[in-house]
Amino acid sequence: MPKIVGGCLCGKVRYSADVEPVFTGLCHCHNCQKESGSAFAIVVGIPKSAVSLLGELKTYADKGDSGKPMYRRFCPECGSTIMDEAEALPGILMIQVGTLDDASWVRPTTQIYCDSAQPWLQLAGQMKRFPKMPQ
């Protein structure tokens, strides 16, 4: 089982979980591009009930493609996005891979919102690709 431990840039928010990820993937949607400040977001989905959190997070309520809320949670001090929670995926937290203390074990298996992927981006590997959110 991978070690799921991490936190924000300033260290005021820390999290841990002893659980096998439900999924690992990349999201190319425009909102994840803006949130990450990059071409995509890389997340590890884990059960919310397995996460221990130290510190306070601030929440921005975004709207997902489903029309349901997407809660983007970040450190109020340094602004690091730590996790997302989508009402369309009840009980799952999506941990931002860049906040893991050790992300060397992460192997994304899926890419979503590939219709919004930057045209200059070509990712290698055998990931499943979906134009939008898979049904």
Backbone as numpy.savetxt, mean C-alpha at the origin, in Angstrom:
# Nx Ny Nz CAx CAy CAz Cx Cy Cz
7.56 -17.18 7.27 6.71 -16.00 7.27 7.60 -14.75 7.27
7.28 -13.78 6.42 8.09 -12.56 6.36 7.94 -11.73 7.64
8.94 -10.92 7.90 8.89 -10.02 9.05 8.26 -8.70 8.59
7.08 -8.42 9.08 6.36 -7.20 8.70 6.51 -6.20 9.85
7.55 -5.39 9.74 7.86 -4.39 10.75 8.32 -3.14 10.01
7.86 -1.98 10.44 8.30 -0.77 9.77 7.79 0.47 10.45
7.94 1.59 9.74 7.49 2.85 10.30 7.78 4.00 9.36
7.54 5.18 9.86 7.67 6.39 9.07 9.11 6.90 9.06
9.35 7.94 8.31 10.67 8.54 8.15 11.22 9.10 9.46
10.38 9.75 10.26 10.86 10.37 11.51 10.87 9.41 12.69
10.22 8.24 12.56 10.23 7.25 13.62 9.12 7.38 14.65
8.23 8.34 14.50 7.16 8.52 15.49 6.02 7.52 15.31
5.94 6.87 14.15 4.93 5.84 13.90 5.66 4.54 13.57
5.29 3.46 14.27 5.85 2.14 14.03 4.70 1.15 13.96
4.88 0.08 13.21 3.88 -0.97 13.12 4.58 -2.32 13.03
3.82 -3.36 13.34 4.31 -4.73 13.17 3.11 -5.65 13.00
3.38 -6.80 12.39 2.35 -7.82 12.21 3.03 -9.17 12.02
2.49 -10.19 12.67 2.97 -11.55 12.49 1.90 -12.31 11.71
1.96 -12.17 10.40 0.94 -12.77 9.55 1.48 -12.91 8.14
0.98 -13.86 7.43 1.31 -14.03 6.02 0.50 -13.00 5.23
1.12 -12.29 4.27 0.37 -11.32 3.47 -0.76 -11.98 2.67
-1.84 -11.24 2.51 -2.96 -11.68 1.68 -2.61 -11.49 0.21
-1.89 -10.39 -0.09 -1.43 -10.11 -1.44 -0.29 -9.10 -1.39
0.46 -9.05 -2.47 1.46 -8.01 -2.69 1.26 -7.51 -4.11
1.25 -6.21 -4.29 0.99 -5.72 -5.63 1.35 -4.26 -5.83
1.21 -3.85 -7.08 1.47 -2.48 -7.51 0.17 -1.87 -7.99
-0.02 -0.60 -7.67 -1.19 0.13 -8.18 -0.69 1.33 -8.98
-1.18 1.43 -10.22 -0.79 2.51 -11.12 -1.84 3.61 -11.21
-2.87 3.60 -10.35 -3.92 4.61 -10.47 -3.32 6.00 -10.19
-3.98 7.02 -10.71 -3.48 8.39 -10.57 -3.36 8.81 -9.11
-4.32 8.40 -8.27 -4.26 8.80 -6.86 -3.08 8.15 -6.14
-2.78 6.90 -6.45 -1.61 6.25 -5.84 -0.32 6.88 -6.36
-0.31 7.32 -7.61 0.87 8.02 -8.13 1.08 9.32 -7.35
0.00 10.04 -7.11 0.12 11.30 -6.36 0.52 11.04 -4.91
-0.11 10.03 -4.30 0.19 9.71 -2.91 1.65 9.30 -2.73
2.15 8.46 -3.63 3.51 7.95 -3.49 4.56 8.93 -4.01
4.14 9.86 -4.86 5.11 10.75 -5.48 5.96 10.01 -6.50
5.44 8.90 -7.01 6.19 8.05 -7.94 5.25 7.55 -9.03
5.72 6.60 -9.82 4.93 6.08 -10.93 3.87 5.08 -10.48
4.01 4.55 -9.26 3.05 3.58 -8.74 3.26 3.43 -7.24
2.33 2.78 -6.58 2.46 2.43 -5.17 2.65 0.92 -5.09
3.52 0.47 -4.18 3.72 -0.95 -3.93 3.21 -1.22 -2.52
2.29 -2.19 -2.41 1.68 -2.47 -1.12 1.70 -3.96 -0.80
1.64 -4.22 0.50 1.46 -5.57 1.03 0.14 -5.54 1.78
-0.81 -6.36 1.35 -2.11 -6.43 2.01 -2.08 -7.44 3.14
-2.48 -6.99 4.34 -2.51 -7.88 5.50 -3.80 -7.65 6.27
-4.22 -8.66 7.05 -5.43 -8.48 7.86 -5.24 -7.36 8.88
-6.20 -6.47 8.96 -6.15 -5.34 9.89 -6.00 -5.81 11.33
-6.65 -6.91 11.67 -6.64 -7.43 13.04 -5.24 -7.88 13.48
-4.33 -8.11 12.55 -2.98 -8.59 12.87 -1.98 -7.48 13.12
-2.39 -6.22 12.87 -1.44 -5.10 12.93 -1.42 -4.46 14.32
-0.20 -4.30 14.83 0.02 -3.52 16.05 0.61 -2.19 15.63
0.08 -1.10 16.14 0.50 0.24 15.75 0.91 1.04 16.97
2.07 1.69 16.87 2.55 2.61 17.90 2.63 3.98 17.28
2.02 4.97 17.91 2.00 6.32 17.37 0.66 6.63 16.75
0.49 7.89 16.41 -0.77 8.36 15.84 -0.61 8.57 14.34
-1.66 8.21 13.61 -1.71 8.45 12.17 -2.77 9.50 11.87
-2.54 10.26 10.86 -3.55 11.18 10.34 -4.17 10.49 9.12
-5.43 10.80 8.83 -6.14 10.12 7.75 -6.68 11.11 6.74
-6.46 10.80 5.48 -7.08 11.53 4.38 -8.09 10.60 3.75
-9.36 11.01 3.69 -10.41 10.19 3.08 -10.48 10.50 1.60
-10.03 9.57 0.80 -10.04 9.66 -0.66 -11.25 8.87 -1.15
-11.50 8.90 -2.44 -12.59 8.12 -3.02 -11.99 7.13 -4.01
-12.26 5.85 -3.80 -11.77 4.82 -4.70 -12.60 4.73 -5.96
-12.10 3.99 -6.92 -12.78 3.78 -8.19 -14.15 3.12 -7.99
-14.28 2.37 -6.90 -15.55 1.70 -6.58 -16.61 2.70 -6.12
-16.18 3.93 -5.82 -17.08 4.92 -5.25 -17.06 4.91 -3.73
-16.43 3.88 -3.17 -16.32 3.75 -1.71 -15.08 4.49 -1.23
-15.07 4.88 0.05 -13.91 5.59 0.59 -12.63 4.76 0.60
-11.53 5.45 0.43 -10.18 4.90 0.54 -9.49 5.78 1.57
-9.10 5.20 2.68 -8.47 5.96 3.75 -6.95 5.85 3.63
-6.32 6.97 3.41 -4.87 7.02 3.26 -4.32 7.56 4.58
-3.52 6.74 5.24 -3.05 7.05 6.60 -1.56 7.37 6.58
-1.20 8.47 7.25 0.18 8.95 7.19 0.60 9.57 8.52
1.91 9.71 8.69 2.46 10.33 9.90 2.19 11.83 9.87
1.59 12.39 10.93 1.32 13.83 10.94 2.58 14.68 11.09
3.68 14.07 11.50 4.92 14.82 11.69 5.74 14.91 10.39
6.05 13.76 9.79 6.93 13.77 8.61 6.17 13.57 7.30
4.90 13.18 7.36 4.09 13.03 6.15 4.23 11.70 5.44
5.03 10.77 5.96 5.19 9.47 5.32 3.86 8.73 5.27
3.46 8.28 4.08 2.27 7.44 3.97 2.64 6.06 4.48
1.88 5.56 5.44 2.17 4.28 6.08 1.28 3.18 5.52
-0.01 3.46 5.43 -0.95 2.42 5.01 -2.21 3.03 4.41
-2.89 2.21 3.65 -4.18 2.57 3.07 -5.20 1.54 3.51
-6.44 1.97 3.58 -7.54 1.07 3.92 -8.72 1.42 3.02
-9.15 0.44 2.24 -10.25 0.65 1.29 -11.50 -0.05 1.78
-12.61 0.67 1.80 -13.87 0.02 2.19 -14.25 -1.09 1.21
-13.70 -1.05 0.01 -13.95 -2.11 -0.97 -13.22 -3.41 -0.60
-12.24 -3.31 0.31 -11.50 -4.50 0.79 -11.60 -4.54 2.32
-12.77 -4.87 2.86 -12.96 -4.80 4.31 -11.99 -5.73 5.06
-11.46 -5.20 6.17 -10.59 -6.00 7.02 -9.14 -6.10 6.57
-8.78 -5.41 5.48 -7.42 -5.47 4.94 -6.76 -4.10 5.03
-5.53 -4.07 5.51 -4.70 -2.87 5.46 -3.65 -3.07 4.38
-3.38 -2.04 3.63 -2.35 -2.10 2.60 -1.16 -1.28 3.09
-0.13 -1.99 3.52 1.08 -1.36 4.04 1.95 -0.92 2.87
2.42 0.31 2.92 3.33 0.82 1.88 4.69 0.14 2.04
5.14 -0.56 1.01 6.36 -1.35 1.07 7.58 -0.49 1.43
7.61 0.75 1.00 8.74 1.61 1.31 8.89 1.92 2.78
7.88 1.62 3.60 7.96 1.87 5.04 8.44 0.66 5.82
8.60 -0.49 5.15 9.11 -1.69 5.82 10.58 -1.50 6.20
10.96 -2.01 7.36 12.38 -1.96 7.74 13.21 -2.82 6.78
12.65 -3.94 6.34 13.32 -4.82 5.38 12.29 -5.24 4.34
12.41 -4.71 3.14 11.47 -5.04 2.07 12.05 -6.04 1.07
13.19 -6.63 1.40 13.87 -7.52 0.45 13.06 -8.77 0.11
12.14 -9.16 0.96 11.33 -10.36 0.74 10.11 -10.11 -0.15
9.76 -8.87 -0.37 8.54 -8.54 -1.12 8.70 -8.91 -2.59
7.74 -9.65 -3.11 7.69 -10.04 -4.51 6.28 -9.76 -5.03
6.04 -8.58 -5.59 4.69 -8.27 -6.08 4.24 -9.30 -7.12
2.96 -9.68 -7.04 2.41 -10.67 -7.96 1.39 -10.08 -8.91
0.91 -8.87 -8.62 -0.19 -8.28 -9.39 0.05 -6.79 -9.61
-0.38 -6.32 -10.77 -0.41 -4.88 -11.07 -1.85 -4.52 -11.41
-2.35 -3.46 -10.79 -3.71 -3.00 -11.09 -3.67 -1.58 -11.64
-4.74 -1.20 -12.30 -4.87 0.10 -12.97 -3.75 0.33 -13.98
-3.43 -0.72 -14.72 -2.38 -0.64 -15.74 -2.74 0.34 -16.85
-4.05 0.63 -17.02 -4.46 1.64 -18.00 -3.90 3.03 -17.66
-3.56 3.23 -16.37 -3.02 4.52 -15.92 -1.50 4.50 -15.76
-0.87 3.39 -16.09 0.58 3.28 -15.92 1.29 4.29 -16.81
2.39 4.80 -16.31 3.19 5.74 -17.10 3.71 5.02 -18.35
3.63 5.65 -19.52 4.00 4.98 -20.77 5.49 4.64 -20.86
6.32 5.29 -20.09 7.75 5.02 -20.12 8.17 3.91 -19.18
7.20 3.34 -18.44 7.50 2.33 -17.43 7.31 0.92 -17.98
8.35 0.10 -17.92 8.28 -1.30 -18.33 8.83 -2.13 -17.17
7.96 -2.89 -16.52 8.37 -3.71 -15.39 8.56 -5.15 -15.82
9.62 -5.76 -15.37 9.91 -7.16 -15.69 9.16 -8.07 -14.73
9.16 -9.34 -15.03 8.55 -10.31 -14.14 7.25 -10.85 -14.68
6.71 -11.78 -13.95 5.50 -12.48 -14.38 4.26 -12.04 -13.60
4.15 -10.77 -13.30 3.00 -10.27 -12.54 1.73 -10.31 -13.40
0.61 -10.62 -12.74 -0.69 -10.51 -13.40 -0.96 -9.03 -13.59
-1.53 -8.68 -14.73 -1.80 -7.28 -15.04 -3.30 -7.10 -15.29
-3.85 -6.05 -14.69 -5.27 -5.74 -14.86 -5.41 -4.27 -15.28
-6.28 -3.97 -16.25 -6.45 -2.59 -16.69 -7.03 -1.69 -15.59
-7.88 -2.23 -14.75 -8.50 -1.52 -13.62 -8.37 -2.43 -12.40
-9.32 -2.33 -11.47 -9.37 -3.21 -10.31 -9.97 -4.54 -10.75
-9.33 -5.67 -10.44 -9.93 -6.96 -10.82 -11.26 -7.20 -10.10
-12.15 -7.85 -10.78 -13.48 -8.13 -10.19 -13.49 -9.43 -9.46
